[in-house]
Amino acid sequence: MKKIFKTSFLNSKLLNISMDKIKKIPWILGRNAFLFILIFILLSIILGQFLFYEYVFLVKIEEPKMSDITAKFQESIYRAVLRELDARESVFENPPQKNYPNPFL
């Protein structure tokens, strides 16, 4: 008696897989382990060569373009940032004087 694994959302003949076939997969992999290891090593070498070719060999280095626009120092924004930093520093220097109970007693 064979048990059949069926999906509930797709009733297709392609998805009806017998449990006996599923149980044979680890044994097939075990019998041909050396061959599968060689195939995986070959695939990883091919993938590595492709990535090397794509991202190292074919990369074209572009010269940086010089911009004619010069940066201008904006005194008003600089003063606003300094005021904000002074405000934050004063908050840390003068913390609120609240009396918190000791939670470990």
N, C-alpha and C positions, 0 to 999 in steps of 0.2 A: 504494500500500500504506500503510495507516494503522497507526500504532503506538498501542496502547491502554495507558493507565496504570491498573493494577489494584492495589488494596490486598490484601495477603495475608490480613488478619484479617477483612475484611468483603467478602463477594461480593454486592454489590448493584448493580442496574442504575443507580442514581443516582450511584455512585462511579466508574463507567467513563467516564473523560474522555479524549477523543482529544487527542493532542499538537498537532494542528493548531488546535484551539480554544484551547489554552493559549498557543500562539505568537501568536494574534490579539489577546490581551488588551492587551499594550503598544501595539499599533497603534491599537486602539480608543481607549485612553486618550490617546494622542498626538493623534489626530484631533479629539477632543472635549475637549482639555485646558482650554480656557477655561470650558466648561460644568462640568467636574468641579471646577475651582477655585472657581467661584461656589457650587456645591453644598456644598463643604467649608467655605467661609466662612460660608454660611448656617447650616449645622449647628453650627459653633463659636459663632456668635452666639446661637443658640437654647439651646445647652448653657450658655453663660455666663449668659444671662438666667435660666435655670432655677436655676442654682447661686446667683446673686445673690438671687433671690426666696426660695429655700429657707433660705439661711444668713445673710442680712442683713435682708431685709424682714420675714420671719415670726418672727424671734427676739424672744422676750419677755424683758425684763429682770426678774429676780426680786430683790426686796429681800432682803438678807442677814438671816437670823434670828439674833436675839440669844440666846445661851446663858446659862442661869442658873448653870452650873457654873463655878466659879473654879479657876484653876490653883493648885496647891499646890507649893511648893518642897520637894523631898525631899532633905534634907541627906545622908542615907546614900548615895544614888545619886551625888550630887555628889562626895562624898569618894572613892567607888570610881573614878569617872572621873579624878579628879586623881591617884590612886595609879597608875592605868594609864598616864597621860601621863608621870608621873615615871619609871616603869619603862622606857618606850620611849625617853625622853630619855637615860637613863643608858646604854642599849645603844648609842646613837649617839655619846655622848661617850667611851666606853671600848670601842673596837672590839677584837676579839681580835687578839693579836699573832702573826700567822702570817707566815712568810717565803715569798712566792710567787716562783718563778723568772721571769725576764724572757723572754717568748716571742719577742721581737724580736732576740735575739742569735743 
